[in-house]
């Protein structure tokens, strides 16, 4: 407790029994002058008397009565008993002081003892020290009392306390009777409410069980839908590719000549096949996104070339009287993103605008903004088409939903374009928003970061990333195509076409990283990964898996030593460098994760 000011009221030596009566008398006078009354006064006086009687006879025993005024707490009446010798206060006296008063503290040091007891005083409006003055005045005016008078005063106080206790007991009995009556009503009400609640709970439990069953059915249906999309897309892609390839062969300049009508028909077949393939790819990507297997491959993107390709691809979709405006860009920040995903987002939005615009223009604008010290790209498509009603603007992002109306008749589409574009934008770390007004047109805003992580190294930066790489693949055609790509990633590339020799070559070369094909004659890539992981000489070398199947379809539980899984299509130096993420401090350290990617020990990351 922080100490403030202390006013001593009196010091009383305690040597004989008469001194105990005097202590009690002075304690009463002081307590009344300080504002303590009733039970509080009786408790204080009782403790003073009990402690004084218990310690009577101790050498040098005396009691110091005072008022203590702490800085920020209530004032305190305090009695401090001090003495010397081996005498200690009895347990009964200490228990009484601790139980009846607000403060009790016993101290002993080198044969000196001190017992301090105290009681908080009620609040007072007077100036500091006024209570102490009243208490000293009361002591001066009290005179001396005989022992008989003191006993009579004590008896009166005890009788008064007993009368107050009896009145309180009667009041307590009355309150108990009222409480008992109230409890009976509460118990009756509780019983009634319990019965109603139990009946309600029975219905809730039944409803919950029904909802749980419906939720399970919906989850199974969603999983079945996703599997159906993925399976159908996989099955459709091969024959559609064949149709497109055959059509192109027949249209090739060195093919057998076709009549003009046949050439026109073959062109229609090739165009329809390309459209169908694009729809199949969209379905497959949506299925992957729903299952969490669609991940962006971040590379340095040439935005000017991307926009030029969009302009050439979409120019033929514009109707007569509709102008397509896709700008050239210059002096923009470097863009690091998934080029394929961004192209698909913009192509979907622009083709939607061209589809529902019969006059005017469809425009794409490209801008940049600074957000938290990082550049962001803002792609905005606007059209002067039919627009979308306000109550339909949220629903157009539902898969397969198409706005109802006569303007939809005869318009091709699956209702996947906008949901697909928004999903891809989210995977790129951005947001897609739409505003529209019927009869005026539609505006779609795509915002993506220029770089996923401002601290990450720029993918595709010039210069060699590694001193040595080893490629284990039995497909000579693929290795030949991969050779110039790896030449931009490493100074030396060692090719191994027989997987059984791979371990010896890797031990001899001690490369910075290894690229392994999964589908090879025994031992296949899975087995080779396990061998490299067990060998202390090769366990620290980063490994990237190459596969001709979908990277999301590989058995990742067996890829515990792989740093990443890459599809064999569209391999670029940037993708390989990002997958390897070689640490200049040494090959035995875990590389930093790419933005949006976490490297978990024992888990391959695409």
C-alpha positions in Angstrom: 0.0 0.0 0.0 1.4 3.4 -0.9 2.1 5.5 2.3 0.7 8.9 2.7 0.2 10.8 6.0 -0.1 9.2 9.5 -1.6 11.0 12.6 -0.8 9.4 15.9 -3.7 9.6 18.3 -2.3 8.0 21.5 0.3 5.5 22.7 -0.8 3.2 25.6 1.6 0.9 27.5 0.0 -2.5 28.3 1.4 -4.0 31.5 -1.6 -5.0 33.7 -5.2 -6.1 33.2 -6.4 -2.6 33.9 -4.5 -1.4 30.8 -6.6 -3.8 28.6 -9.8 -2.1 29.8 -8.2 1.3 29.1 -7.3 0.2 25.6 -10.8 -0.9 24.9 -12.2 2.4 26.2 -9.9 4.5 24.2 -10.6 2.4 21.1 -14.3 3.1 21.5 -13.8 6.8 21.8 -11.5 7.0 18.8 -13.8 4.8 16.6 -16.8 6.9 17.4 -14.9 10.1 16.6 -13.7 8.6 13.4 -17.2 7.7 12.2 -17.2 4.0 13.0 -20.5 2.8 14.5 -22.6 -0.3 15.1 -21.1 -3.6 14.2 -17.9 -2.0 12.8 -17.2 -0.3 16.1 -17.9 -3.6 18.0 -15.6 -5.6 15.7 -12.7 -3.1 16.1 -13.1 -2.9 19.9 -13.4 -6.6 20.2 -10.2 -7.2 18.2 -8.3 -4.6 20.3 -9.4 -6.2 23.5 -8.7 -9.7 22.3 -5.2 -8.9 21.0 -4.3 -6.8 24.1 -5.5 -9.6 26.4 -3.6 -12.2 24.4 -0.3 -10.3 24.5 -0.6 -9.0 28.1 2.6 -9.6 30.0 5.0 -9.4 27.0 8.0 -7.2 27.7 7.7 -3.6 26.4 4.1 -4.2 25.1 2.4 -1.1 24.0 -0.4 -0.1 21.5 -0.2 2.9 19.1 -3.6 4.1 17.9 -3.4 6.3 14.7 -5.2 7.4 11.6 -3.4 6.7 8.3 -4.3 8.7 5.1 -2.9 6.9 2.0 -2.5 8.9 -1.2 -5.3 7.3 -3.2 -7.1 5.0 -0.8 -9.7 5.4 1.9 -8.5 6.5 5.4 -7.6 3.7 7.8 -7.9 3.4 11.6 -4.8 1.5 12.7 -3.6 0.0 16.0 0.0 -1.2 16.1 1.1 -3.5 19.0 4.9 -3.7 19.5 6.8 -5.8 22.1 10.1 -7.7 22.6 11.1 -11.2 23.7 10.0 -14.6 22.5 6.2 -14.0 22.9 4.1 -14.5 19.7 0.4 -13.8 19.3 -1.9 -16.7 19.6 -3.7 -18.2 16.7 -7.2 -17.3 18.0 -6.2 -13.6 18.2 -4.8 -13.6 14.7 -7.8 -15.4 13.3 -10.2 -12.9 14.9 -8.2 -10.0 13.5 -8.0 -11.4 10.0 -11.7 -12.3 10.0 -13.2 -9.2 11.5 -11.0 -6.4 10.2 -9.8 -5.1 6.8 -6.1 -5.2 7.7 -3.9 -7.5 9.8 -0.1 -7.9 9.6 2.4 -9.6 11.9 6.1 -8.9 11.7 9.1 -10.2 13.7 12.8 -9.3 13.5 15.7 -10.0 15.9 13.4 -10.4 19.0 11.2 -7.4 18.2 7.6 -8.0 17.2 4.9 -5.9 15.7 1.2 -6.7 15.0 -0.8 -4.1 13.0 -4.6 -4.3 12.7 -6.8 -1.8 10.9 -10.2 -0.9 9.6 -11.2 1.3 6.6 -13.1 4.4 7.6 -16.2 5.6 5.8 -15.9 8.5 3.3 -15.6 12.0 4.8 -16.1 15.4 3.2 -13.8 17.2 5.7 -10.3 18.4 5.2 -7.3 16.0 5.7 -6.6 15.5 9.4 -10.0 16.6 10.6 -10.9 13.2 11.8 -7.7 12.9 13.8 -8.4 16.2 15.5 -11.8 15.0 16.5 -10.4 11.8 17.9 -7.7 13.6 20.0 -10.4 15.9 21.3 -12.6 13.0 22.3 -9.6 11.4 24.2 -8.9 14.7 26.0 -12.5 15.2 27.1 -13.2 11.6 28.2 -11.6 11.7 31.6 -11.1 8.5 33.6 -13.6 5.7 34.1 -13.7 3.1 36.7 -13.7 -0.6 35.8 -17.3 -1.0 36.8 -18.4 1.8 34.5 -16.3 0.4 31.7 -18.0 -3.0 32.2 -21.5 -1.4 32.1 -20.6 0.4 28.9 -19.4 -2.8 27.4 -22.7 -4.6 28.4 -24.8 -1.8 26.9 -22.8 -2.2 23.7 -23.3 -5.9 23.7 -27.0 -5.6 24.3 -27.3 -3.1 21.5 -25.4 -5.4 19.2 -27.6 -8.4 20.2 -30.7 -6.3 19.6 -29.5 -5.3 16.2 -28.6 -8.9 15.4 -32.1 -10.1 16.5 -33.7 -7.5 14.3 -31.5 -8.5 11.4 -32.4 -12.2 12.0 -36.1 -11.4 12.0 -35.7 -9.5 8.7 -33.7 -12.3 7.3 -36.5 -14.8 8.2 -39.0 -12.6 6.6 -36.9 -12.4 3.4 -36.4 -16.1 3.4 -40.1 -16.7 3.6 -40.7 -14.3 0.6 -37.8 -16.0 -1.2 -39.3 -19.5 -0.6 -42.6 -18.3 -2.0 -40.9 -16.8 -5.0 -38.9 -20.0 -5.5 -42.0 -22.1 -5.6 -43.3 -19.9 -8.5 -40.0 -20.1 -10.2 -39.9 -23.9 -9.9 -43.3 -24.1 -11.4 -42.4 -21.8 -14.3 -39.2 -23.7 -14.8 -41.0 -27.0 -15.0 -43.4 -25.5 -17.6 -40.6 -24.0 -19.6 -38.5 -27.2 -19.4 -41.4 -29.2 -20.8 -41.8 -26.7 -23.7 -38.0 -26.6 -24.2 -37.7 -30.4 -24.3 -40.5 -30.5 -26.9 -38.8 -27.8 -28.9 -35.4 -29.6 -28.6 -36.9 -32.8 -30.0 -38.0 -30.9 -33.1 -34.7 -29.1 -33.4 -32.8 -32.4 -33.1 -34.9 -33.9 -35.9 -34.5 -30.8 -38.0 -30.7 -30.7 -37.4 -30.5 -34.4 -38.4 -32.4 -33.6 -41.6 -30.2 -30.6 -42.3 -27.1 -32.7 -41.7 -28.3 -35.3 -44.2 -29.1 -32.6 -46.7 -25.7 -31.0 -46.3 -24.0 -34.4 -46.8 -26.1 -35.0 -49.9 -25.2 -31.5 -51.3 -21.5 -32.1 -50.6 -21.6 -35.5 -52.3 -23.4 -33.9 -55.3 -20.9 -31.1 -55.5 -18.0 -33.6 -55.4 -19.7 -35.7 -58.1 -20.3 -32.6 -60.2 -16.6 -31.7 -60.0 -15.5 -35.2 -60.8 -17.9 -35.3 -63.7 -16.6 -32.0 -65.1 -13.0 -33.2 -64.8 -13.6 -36.6 -66.3 -15.8 -35.3 -69.2 -13.2 -32.5 -69.9 -10.4 -35.0 -70.0 -12.3 -37.4 -72.2 -13.4 -34.6 -74.6 -10.1 -32.9 -75.0 -8.4 -35.7 -76.9 -11.0 -36.2 -79.6 -11.5 -32.5 -80.0 -7.7 -32.0 -80.4 -7.8 -34.8 -83.0 -10.7 -33.1 -84.9 -8.8 -29.8 -84.9 -5.5 -31.4 -86.0 -7.2 -33.3 -88.8 -9.0 -30.2 -90.1 -5.7 -28.3 -90.1 -4.0 -31.1 -92.0 -6.7 -31.1 -94.7 -6.4 -27.3 -94.9 -2.6 -27.3 -95.1 -1.1 -26.0 -98.4 0.6 -29.3 -99.1 -2.6 -31.4 -98.6 -4.7 -32.7 -101.4 -6.7 -29.9 -103.0 -10.2 -29.2 -101.8 -13.0 -27.5 -103.5 -13.9 -24.1 -102.3 -17.0 -25.5 -100.6 -15.0 -28.3 -98.9 -12.4 -25.8 -97.7 -15.1 -23.6 -96.3 -16.7 -26.5 -94.5 -13.3 -27.7 -93.1 -12.7 -24.1 -91.9 -16.0 -24.2 -90.1 -15.1 -27.6 -88.5 -11.7 -26.2 -87.4 -13.3 -23.1 -85.9 -16.0 -25.1 -84.1 -13.5 -27.5 -82.8 -11.4 -24.6 -81.4 -14.5 -23.1 -79.7 -15.4 -26.5 -78.3 -11.8 -27.0 -77.0 -11.9 -23.6 -75.3 -15.2 -24.6 -73.5 -13.6 -27.9 -72.5 -10.6 -26.1 -71.1 -12.9 -23.8 -69.1 -14.8 -26.7 -67.7 -11.6 -28.4 -66.7 -10.2 -25.3 -65.1 -13.4 -24.6 -63.1 -13.3 -28.2 -61.9 -9.6 -27.8 -60.8 -10.4 -24.5 -59.1 -13.2 -26.0 -57.1 -11.0 -28.8 -55.9 -8.1 -26.4 -55.2 -5.8 -27.8 -57.8 -5.7 -24.8 -60.2 -2.7 -22.7 -59.3 -1.1 -19.9 -61.2 2.4 -20.2 -62.8 3.9 -16.8 -62.3 6.2 -15.5 -65.0 7.3 -12.1 -66.4 4.5 -11.1 -68.8 4.9 -9.0 -71.9 1.7 -7.1 -71.6 2.1 -5.4 -75.0 2.3 -8.8 -76.8 -0.6 -10.1 -74.8 -2.9 -7.3 -75.8 -1.8 -7.6 -79.4 -2.8 -11.2 -79.4 -6.1 -10.4 -77.9 -6.7 -7.8 -80.5 -6.0 -10.3 -83.3 -8.1 -13.0 -81.7 -11.2 -10.9 -81.0 -11.3 -8.6 -84.0 -13.4 -11.1 -86.0 -16.0 -11.3 -83.3 -17.1 -7.6 -83.6 -20.3 -7.0 -85.5 -20.7 -4.4 -88.1 -21.1 -1.0 -86.4 -19.2 -2.1 -83.3 -15.7 -0.9 -82.7 -13.2 -3.0 -80.6 -10.6 -0.8 -78.9 -7.7 -2.6 -77.3 -4.8 -0.2 -76.6 -1.0 -0.5 -76.9 0.8 0.1 -73.6 4.2 1.7 -72.9 6.1 2.7 -69.9 4.2 0.4 -67.5 5.6 -1.4 -64.4 6.9 -4.9 -64.9 4.0 -7.4 -64.7 4.6 -10.8 -63.1 1.6 -13.0 -63.3 0.1 -16.1 -64.9 0.0 -15.0 -68.6 -2.5 -17.7 -69.6 -4.9 -16.9 -66.8 -4.8 -13.2 -67.4 -5.4 -13.7 -71.1 -8.4 -15.9 -70.5 -9.9 -13.4 -68.0 -9.6 -10.5 -70.5 -10.8 -12.6 -73.5 -13.9 -13.7 -71.6 -14.8 -10.2 -70.6 -14.2 -8.7 -74.1 -16.0 -11.5 -75.9 -19.0 -11.1 -73.5 -19.0 -7.4 -74.4 -18.9 -8.1 -78.1 -21.6 -10.7 -77.9 -24.2 -8.4 -76.4 -23.2 -5.1 -78.1 -25.0 -4.4 -81.4 -23.8 -0.8 -81.8 -21.1 1.5 -80.4 -17.9 0.1 -79.0 -16.2 -2.4 -76.7 -13.2 -0.8 -75.0 -10.4 -2.1 -72.8 -8.3 0.4 -70.8 -5.1 -0.4 -68.8 -4.0 1.6 -65.8 -1.8 1.3 -62.8 -2.2 2.4 -59.2 0.1 2.4 -56.1 -1.3 0.5 -53.1 0.8 0.3 -49.9 3.9 1.0 -51.9 3.2 -1.7 -54.5 2.1 -1.2 -58.1 -1.3 -2.7 -59.2 -2.7 -3.1 -62.7 -6.3 -2.1 -63.4 -7.9 -3.6 -66.5 -11.3 -2.1 -67.3 -13.7 -3.3 -70.0 -16.6 -1.1 -71.0 -19.3 -1.7 -73.7 -22.4 0.1 -75.0 -24.4 -3.1 -75.0 -27.8 -4.1 -73.5 -26.6 -4.0 -69.9 -27.7 -6.1 -66.9 -30.5 -5.4 -64.5 -29.5 -4.7 -60.9 -31.2 -7.8 -59.5 -29.3 -10.0 -61.9 -25.8 -8.5 -61.4 -24.9 -10.9 -58.5 -26.5 -14.0 -60.2 -24.4 -13.6 -63.4 -21.4 -14.9 -61.3 -23.3 -18.2 -60.6 -22.0 -21.0 -62.8 -24.2 -21.9 -65.8 -26.6 -19.0 -65.0 -27.6 -16.8 -67.9 -29.7 -13.6 -67.7 -33.2 -14.3 -68.8 -34.6 -12.2 -71.7 -35.1 -12.1 -75.4 -31.6 -10.8 -76.0 -30.2 -14.2 -74.9 -31.9 -16.1 -77.7 -29.5 -17.2 -80.3 -26.5 -16.2 -78.3 -24.0 -19.0 -77.7 -22.5 -19.6 -74.3 -22.5 -21.8 -71.2 -22.8 -19.3 -68.4 -19.3 -20.0 -67.3 -17.6 -16.9 -68.6 -18.0 -14.4 -65.7 -17.7 -17.0 -62.9 -14.6 -18.4 -64.6 -13.1 -14.9 -65.0 -13.7 -14.0 -61.3 -12.3 -17.2 -60.1 -9.1 -16.8 -62.2 -8.8 -13.2 -61.0 -8.9 -14.4 -57.4 -6.2 -16.9 -58.1 -4.0 -14.1 -59.4 -4.4 -12.3 -56.1 -6.9 -9.7 -57.4 -10.6 -8.8 -57.5 -13.2 -8.5 -60.3 -16.2 -6.1 -59.9 -19.1 -5.4 -62.3 -21.4 -2.5 -62.7 -24.1 -2.2 -65.3 -27.2 -0.4 -66.3 -29.8 -1.8 -68.7 -29.8 0.0 -72.1 -26.5 1.8 -71.3 -23.8 -0.9 -71.1 -21.6 -2.8 -68.7 -18.3 -2.0 -67.0 -16.0 -4.7 -65.5 -13.0 -3.8 -63.5 -10.1 -6.3 -62.9 -7.5 -5.4 -60.4 -4.3 -7.5 -59.9 -1.0 -6.9 -58.3 1.9 -6.2 -60.6 4.0 -8.6 -58.5 2.8 -11.2 -56.0 5.6 -10.4 -53.6 7.6 -7.2 -53.7 10.6 -8.9 -52.0 10.6 -11.9 -54.4 13.3 -12.1 -57.1 12.1 -11.2 -60.5 11.3 -14.4 -62.5 12.9 -14.5 -65.8 15.7 -12.1 -64.9 18.6 -12.3 -67.2 21.6 -14.4 -66.0 22.4 -18.0 -65.1 20.5 -19.3 -62.0 22.6 -22.5 -61.4 26.0 -24.0 -62.2 24.8 -27.5 -63.0 21.5 -29.4 -63.6 20.7 -33.0 -64.2 17.7 -34.0 -66.3 16.4 -37.6 -66.0 13.9 -38.3 -68.9 13.7 -41.2 -71.4 11.8 -39.1 -74.0 14.5 -37.8 -76.5 12.1 -35.5 -78.3 11.1 -33.7 -75.0 14.7 -33.5 -73.9 15.6 -31.9 -77.2 12.9 -29.3 -76.8 13.8 -28.7 -73.2 17.5 -28.3 -73.9 17.5 -24.6 -75.0 15.2 -23.7 -72.1 17.5 -25.2 -69.5 20.4 -23.5 -71.2 19.0 -20.2 -69.8 18.7 -21.7 -66.3 22.1 -23.4 -65.8 25.6 -23.3 -67.2 25.9 -27.1 -67.5 23.0 -29.5 -68.2 23.6 -33.3 -67.9 21.0 -35.5 -69.6 20.3 -39.0 -68.4 17.9 -41.2 -70.5 18.3 -44.4 -68.4 16.9 -44.0 -64.9 19.0 -46.8 -63.5 22.1 -44.7 -64.2 20.7 -41.6 -62.7 21.9 -42.1 -59.1 25.5 -42.6 -60.2 25.4 -39.5 -62.5 23.9 -37.4 -59.7 26.6 -38.5 -57.2 29.3 -37.7 -59.7 28.0 -34.4 -60.9 26.7 -33.0 -57.5 24.3 -30.7 -59.4 22.5 -27.7 -58.0 19.2 -29.3 -58.8 17.6 -32.4 -60.6 14.6 -32.6 -62.9 13.0 -36.0 -63.0 10.2 -37.5 -65.3 7.7 -39.6 -63.4 6.8 -42.0 -66.3 9.9 -44.0 -67.1 10.8 -47.7 -67.3 11.8 -49.1 -63.9 12.9 -47.5 -61.8 10.3 -44.8 -62.4 10.4 -41.3 -61.1 8.7 -42.2 -57.8 11.3 -44.8 -57.0 14.2 -42.6 -58.0 12.8 -39.8 -55.7 12.8 -42.2 -52.7 16.4 -43.4 -53.5 17.6 -39.8 -53.7 15.9 -38.9 -50.4 17.5 -41.9 -48.6 21.0 -41.3 -49.9 22.9 -38.8 -47.6 25.0 -37.6 -50.6 21.9 -36.6 -52.6 19.2 -35.9 -50.0 20.0 -32.2 -49.9 19.7 -31.6 -53.7 16.5 -29.9 -54.8 14.3 -32.0 -57.1 11.6 -30.9 -59.5 9.2 -33.4 -61.0 8.2 -33.2 -64.7 5.0 -34.9 -65.8 3.0 -35.1 -69.0 -0.2 -35.7 -67.0 -2.1 -33.0 -65.1 0.2 -32.0 -62.1 -2.8 -32.1 -59.9 -3.4 -35.8 -60.7 -0.1 -37.2 -59.5 0.2 -39.2 -56.3 1.6 -36.5 -54.0 1.9 -38.8 -51.1 4.9 -40.4 -52.9 6.5 -37.1 -53.8 8.0 -36.4 -50.3 11.4 -35.3 -51.8 10.1 -33.1 -54.6 10.2 -29.4 -54.4 7.6 -28.8 -57.1 5.6 -30.6 -59.8 5.6 -29.0 -63.3 3.6 -30.1 -66.4 5.7 -30.7 -69.5 3.6 -28.3 -71.6 4.5 -24.5 -71.7 7.8 -25.0 -69.8 9.7 -21.7 -69.7 13.0 -20.7 -68.0 11.0 -18.5 -65.6 8.8 -21.4 -64.5 11.7 -23.7 -63.9 13.7 -21.0 -62.1 10.8 -20.2 -59.8 10.2 -23.9 -59.1 13.9 -24.5 -58.2 14.2 -21.2 -56.3 17.9 -21.9 -55.8 19.3 -20.3 -52.6 22.7 -18.6 -53.3 23.7 -19.4 -49.7 23.9 -23.1 -50.5 21.8 -26.0 -51.9 21.1 -27.5 -48.6 18.9 -24.7 -47.5 15.1 -24.6 -48.0 14.3 -22.0 -50.6 11.9 -19.1 -50.0 8.3 -19.8 -50.9 6.8 -18.1 -53.9 4.0 -15.6 -53.3 0.8 -17.5 -52.7 2.7 -20.8 -52.1 3.9 -22.5 -49.0 6.7 -25.1 -48.9 5.7 -27.8 -46.4 8.2 -30.4 -45.5 7.3 -33.6 -47.3 4.9 -32.0 -49.7 5.4 -31.2 -53.3 4.1 -27.8 -54.5 3.1 -27.2 -58.0 
